[in-house]
């Protein structure tokens, strides 16, 4: 007598997600407002922060750092005035 074997796909079932197109690239960085948003271990990025500020002196930098799992979101006002975000998650 043959045994019945139930197989489960290792791929699983993927839920449908809404996708969004990438934002257009900036034509230049001079005079732009860029937010450096770091979560996890923000102390690791001190050298990166100094390097970016030294190399790109004409950029208006905004910093958001947290030890939390989740990044600090931009306020409604920041969403209107920020041209780009550099998001870093460090562990």
Backbone as CSV, one residue per row, in Angstrom:
resi,resn,N_x,N_y,N_z,CA_x,CA_y,CA_z,C_x,C_y,C_z
1,UNK,0.843,-1.165,0.000,0.000,0.000,0.000,0.898,1.242,0.000
2,UNK,0.636,2.201,-0.871,1.449,3.409,-0.996,1.067,4.423,0.082
3,UNK,2.123,5.068,0.624,1.881,6.116,1.621,1.687,7.455,0.925
4,UNK,0.858,8.287,1.517,0.665,9.637,0.995,1.664,10.564,1.681
5,UNK,2.392,11.351,0.875,3.357,12.297,1.413,2.919,13.706,1.001
6,UNK,2.874,14.593,1.975,2.503,15.980,1.690,3.781,16.806,1.582
7,UNK,3.961,17.502,0.466,5.145,18.340,0.245,4.748,19.802,0.327
8,UNK,5.598,20.571,0.966,5.376,22.003,1.087,6.450,22.713,0.282
9,UNK,6.041,23.684,-0.516,6.983,24.429,-1.341,7.915,25.254,-0.470
10,UNK,9.239,25.161,-0.668,10.172,25.970,0.122,10.125,27.450,-0.268
11,UNK,9.510,27.760,-1.400,9.412,29.137,-1.851,8.407,29.912,-1.013
12,UNK,7.380,29.250,-0.573,6.365,29.920,0.230,5.361,30.658,-0.636
13,UNK,4.529,31.417,0.012,3.510,32.188,-0.684,3.838,33.668,-0.494
14,UNK,4.048,34.351,-1.590,4.394,35.777,-1.526,3.135,36.619,-1.640
15,UNK,2.965,37.525,-0.692,1.848,38.460,-0.747,2.152,39.558,-1.753
16,UNK,1.138,40.060,-2.389,1.288,41.154,-3.335,1.594,42.440,-2.572
17,UNK,2.587,43.186,-3.044,2.953,44.450,-2.411,2.850,45.569,-3.443
18,UNK,2.575,46.762,-2.948,2.518,47.921,-3.819,3.935,48.437,-4.024
19,UNK,4.319,48.661,-5.254,5.656,49.170,-5.552,5.570,50.627,-5.967
20,UNK,6.668,51.332,-5.769,6.759,52.746,-6.121,8.000,52.949,-6.968
21,UNK,7.956,53.819,-7.962,9.150,54.069,-8.766,10.190,54.837,-7.955
22,UNK,11.437,54.698,-8.353,12.507,55.443,-7.706,12.367,56.927,-8.013
23,UNK,12.816,57.741,-7.098,12.799,59.191,-7.315,13.847,59.535,-8.364
24,UNK,13.631,60.600,-9.109,14.650,60.988,-10.100,15.947,61.415,-9.411
25,UNK,17.059,61.182,-10.084,18.358,61.580,-9.536,18.480,63.099,-9.511
26,UNK,19.244,63.584,-8.547,19.514,65.021,-8.465,20.535,65.389,-9.534
27,UNK,20.340,66.530,-10.196,21.284,66.951,-11.229,22.581,67.486,-10.635
28,UNK,22.491,68.033,-9.409,23.677,68.526,-8.698,23.362,68.489,-7.201
29,UNK,24.393,68.556,-6.382,24.200,68.534,-4.927,24.295,69.912,-4.295
30,UNK,24.913,70.857,-4.980,25.084,72.207,-4.423,23.741,72.828,-4.067
31,UNK,23.623,73.265,-2.818,22.425,73.936,-2.355,21.263,73.018,-2.008
32,UNK,21.443,71.716,-2.122,20.360,70.768,-1.836,20.282,70.485,-0.338
33,UNK,19.101,70.098,0.110,18.868,69.686,1.499,18.872,68.157,1.539
34,UNK,19.854,67.584,2.221,19.981,66.132,2.295,19.946,65.713,3.755
35,UNK,19.120,64.729,4.049,18.979,64.209,5.411,19.779,62.919,5.537
36,UNK,20.660,62.857,6.496,21.408,61.644,6.819,20.683,61.005,7.998
37,UNK,19.977,59.921,7.725,19.139,59.267,8.731,19.750,57.919,9.100
38,UNK,20.166,57.784,10.358,20.867,56.586,10.815,20.119,55.970,11.990
39,UNK,19.918,54.667,11.949,19.327,53.986,13.108,20.159,52.746,13.425
40,UNK,20.068,52.298,14.655,20.845,51.145,15.103,21.994,51.595,15.974
41,UNK,23.161,51.752,15.382,24.358,52.195,16.098,24.900,53.455,15.422
42,UNK,24.284,54.603,15.671,24.665,55.805,14.942,26.087,56.292,15.194
43,UNK,26.722,55.871,16.280,28.087,56.329,16.569,29.084,55.851,15.517
44,UNK,28.763,54.762,14.829,29.651,54.219,13.809,29.794,55.191,12.642
45,UNK,28.798,56.034,12.424,28.778,56.895,11.241,29.423,58.266,11.460
46,UNK,30.051,58.476,12.584,30.664,59.782,12.853,31.683,60.140,11.768
47,UNK,32.497,59.184,11.363,33.501,59.446,10.314,32.825,59.746,8.975
48,UNK,31.768,59.025,8.651,31.034,59.274,7.409,30.430,60.669,7.416
49,UNK,29.842,61.039,8.530,29.239,62.365,8.668,30.280,63.463,8.442
50,UNK,31.440,63.332,9.072,32.509,64.328,8.913,32.993,64.390,7.467
51,UNK,33.151,63.221,6.834,33.625,63.147,5.451,32.637,63.820,4.497
52,UNK,31.350,63.535,4.660,30.348,64.131,3.786,30.306,65.650,3.940
53,UNK,30.356,66.121,5.197,30.324,67.562,5.435,31.569,68.255,4.896
54,UNK,32.717,67.573,4.919,33.965,68.145,4.404,33.972,68.166,2.877
55,UNK,33.539,67.068,2.263,33.577,66.958,0.801,32.450,67.731,0.110
56,UNK,31.325,67.875,0.776,30.155,68.534,0.178,29.729,69.704,1.065
57,UNK,30.527,70.749,1.034,30.300,71.901,1.914,29.095,72.742,1.492
58,UNK,28.674,72.648,0.229,27.548,73.444,-0.246,26.202,72.741,-0.068
59,UNK,26.200,71.625,0.618,24.965,70.883,0.887,24.465,71.253,2.280
60,UNK,23.168,71.422,2.410,22.545,71.671,3.711,22.193,70.322,4.332
61,UNK,22.981,69.882,5.306,22.809,68.562,5.909,21.859,68.621,7.096
62,UNK,20.975,67.629,7.192,20.121,67.416,8.343,20.453,66.030,8.876
63,UNK,20.610,65.893,10.189,20.962,64.608,10.776,19.840,64.101,11.665
64,UNK,19.539,62.824,11.522,18.574,62.163,12.395,19.205,60.840,12.809
65,UNK,19.486,60.709,14.103,20.131,59.502,14.606,19.321,58.924,15.756
66,UNK,19.244,57.594,15.796,18.544,56.927,16.883,19.151,55.544,17.108
67,UNK,19.098,55.083,18.351,19.544,53.726,18.679,18.405,52.730,18.500
68,UNK,17.272,53.194,18.064,16.087,52.365,17.894,16.212,51.482,16.649
69,UNK,15.308,50.526,16.541,15.254,49.682,15.354,14.720,50.431,14.144
70,UNK,13.942,51.460,14.391,13.259,52.160,13.315,13.801,53.578,13.161
71,UNK,14.002,54.014,11.920,14.520,55.372,11.703,13.513,56.430,12.126
72,UNK,14.024,57.599,12.447,13.164,58.738,12.767,12.628,59.276,11.444
73,UNK,11.331,59.322,11.315,10.724,59.777,10.067,10.853,61.277,9.865
74,UNK,10.716,61.689,8.638,10.724,63.109,8.324,9.376,63.719,8.683
75,UNK,9.398,64.939,9.179,8.150,65.646,9.460,7.534,66.080,8.127
76,UNK,6.294,66.535,8.169,5.636,67.005,6.948,6.410,68.162,6.320
77,UNK,6.914,69.054,7.152,7.699,70.184,6.648,8.997,69.698,6.006
78,UNK,9.666,68.731,6.651,10.912,68.185,6.085,10.646,67.460,4.773
79,UNK,9.501,66.805,4.657,9.162,66.108,3.414,9.063,67.103,2.252
80,UNK,8.623,68.309,2.550,8.476,69.332,1.513,9.816,69.940,1.123
81,UNK,10.744,70.042,2.074,11.985,70.778,1.823,13.208,69.891,1.599
82,UNK,13.125,68.609,1.906,14.278,67.706,1.759,14.357,67.187,0.331
83,UNK,15.547,67.287,-0.265,15.752,66.840,-1.638,16.166,65.382,-1.727
84,UNK,16.840,64.869,-0.683,17.314,63.488,-0.720,17.519,62.993,0.717
85,UNK,17.498,61.666,0.859,17.735,61.028,2.167,18.772,59.939,1.979
86,UNK,19.752,59.912,2.869,20.707,58.794,2.928,20.304,58.013,4.176
87,UNK,19.791,56.800,3.981,19.302,55.983,5.097,20.333,54.908,5.412
88,UNK,20.731,54.824,6.685,21.667,53.805,7.113,21.121,53.034,8.297
89,UNK,21.182,51.709,8.205,20.767,50.842,9.317,22.005,50.038,9.714
90,UNK,22.455,50.216,10.952,23.718,49.617,11.382,23.508,48.722,12.593
91,UNK,24.053,47.541,12.551,24.015,46.625,13.694,25.309,45.872,13.784
